[in-house]
Amino acid sequence: MQQPSIFLTAEDVHRLTGRKMYGAQRRALEALGYRLNRDYRLAATGEPLVLKSALDASHPSAQPVRRVEPNWAALNTPLRKLRKQDQTKG
């Protein structure tokens, strides 16, 4: 009896990426947030083998990317004011 594959089928990868050529599929996967050796492997033919686990909602690639903004108030505060605050604390 054959065990189920841990990879998506070639048809599934085509549907996921909308591309047929392996290089184009790899670029599409990268653009979608999938990473080589974490979410997919490369076959000797160059075909991307996408892990089924990469589609799980708990997988890191499924999590939204959190953008971190600089503290603009701290950047806009004059340096002498910051130094004065530090002197009064210590």
GUBA-435470 format. One record per residue (C-alpha): residue number from 0; x, y, z. Coordinates in steps of 0.001 Angstrom, whole numbers, always signed. Layout:
BEGIN
<NUM,<X,Y,Z>>
...
This chain:
BEGIN
<0,<+0,+0,+0>>
<1,<+1340,+3388,-972>>
<2,<+1589,+6102,+1677>>
<3,<+91,+9505,+904>>
<4,<+2579,+12071,-321>>
<5,<+3693,+14945,+1907>>
<6,<+3845,+17158,-1199>>
<7,<+1148,+18808,-3290>>
<8,<+543,+17332,-6715>>
<9,<+1922,+19086,-9802>>
<10,<-1649,+20083,-10640>>
<11,<-2104,+21617,-7173>>
<12,<+1110,+23641,-7542>>
<13,<-88,+24819,-10958>>
<14,<-3417,+25926,-9436>>
<15,<-1685,+27598,-6498>>
<16,<+764,+29582,-8631>>
<17,<-1102,+29925,-11909>>
<18,<+2150,+28975,-13674>>
<19,<+3262,+25878,-15596>>
<20,<+7009,+26395,-15940>>
<21,<+9030,+25388,-12875>>
<22,<+11025,+28617,-12680>>
<23,<+7861,+30696,-12896>>
<24,<+6251,+28517,-10223>>
<25,<+9216,+29099,-7911>>
<26,<+9040,+32870,-8404>>
<27,<+5287,+32820,-7760>>
<28,<+5763,+30746,-4613>>
<29,<+8371,+33211,-3312>>
<30,<+6034,+36125,-4093>>
<31,<+3276,+34344,-2133>>
<32,<+5576,+34063,+893>>
<33,<+6647,+30431,+518>>
<34,<+10348,+29867,+1159>>
<35,<+12720,+27299,-300>>
<36,<+13712,+24538,+2166>>
<37,<+11041,+25697,+4623>>
<38,<+7866,+25420,+2530>>
<39,<+9049,+23642,-583>>
<40,<+11928,+21629,-1952>>
<41,<+13348,+21328,-5456>>
<42,<+13323,+18039,-7316>>
<43,<+16350,+17133,-9434>>
<44,<+14322,+18322,-12439>>
<45,<+13832,+21764,-10888>>
<46,<+10185,+21108,-10089>>
<47,<+9096,+22806,-6844>>
<48,<+7717,+20226,-4404>>
<49,<+5444,+22148,-2035>>
<50,<+4909,+20624,+1395>>
<51,<+1261,+20131,+2292>>
<52,<+2070,+21429,+5766>>
<53,<+2940,+24806,+4191>>
<54,<-769,+25317,+3526>>
<55,<-1767,+24926,+7197>>
<56,<-3072,+28087,+8843>>
<57,<-666,+27535,+11745>>
<58,<+2370,+27513,+9447>>
<59,<+4615,+30626,+9666>>
<60,<+4112,+31434,+5979>>
<61,<+346,+31639,+6568>>
<62,<+733,+34282,+9273>>
<63,<+436,+37919,+8182>>
<64,<+3650,+39874,+8178>>
<65,<+3679,+42449,+10963>>
<66,<+5073,+45757,+9865>>
<67,<+7084,+47624,+12451>>
<68,<+7065,+51393,+12288>>
<69,<+9773,+53585,+13794>>
<70,<+8963,+55672,+16849>>
<71,<+8561,+58919,+14949>>
<72,<+8048,+60954,+18126>>
<73,<+11447,+59887,+19428>>
<74,<+13060,+60677,+16092>>
<75,<+11472,+64133,+15994>>
<76,<+12389,+65032,+19592>>
<77,<+15461,+67270,+19749>>
<78,<+18514,+65534,+21184>>
<79,<+19074,+68164,+23879>>
<80,<+15556,+67555,+25215>>
<81,<+16273,+63813,+25440>>
<82,<+19574,+64462,+27239>>
<83,<+17791,+66754,+29699>>
<84,<+15229,+64022,+30445>>
<85,<+18021,+61483,+31045>>
<86,<+19792,+63867,+33476>>
<87,<+16658,+64392,+35523>>
<88,<+16075,+60622,+35821>>
<89,<+19532,+59737,+37042>>
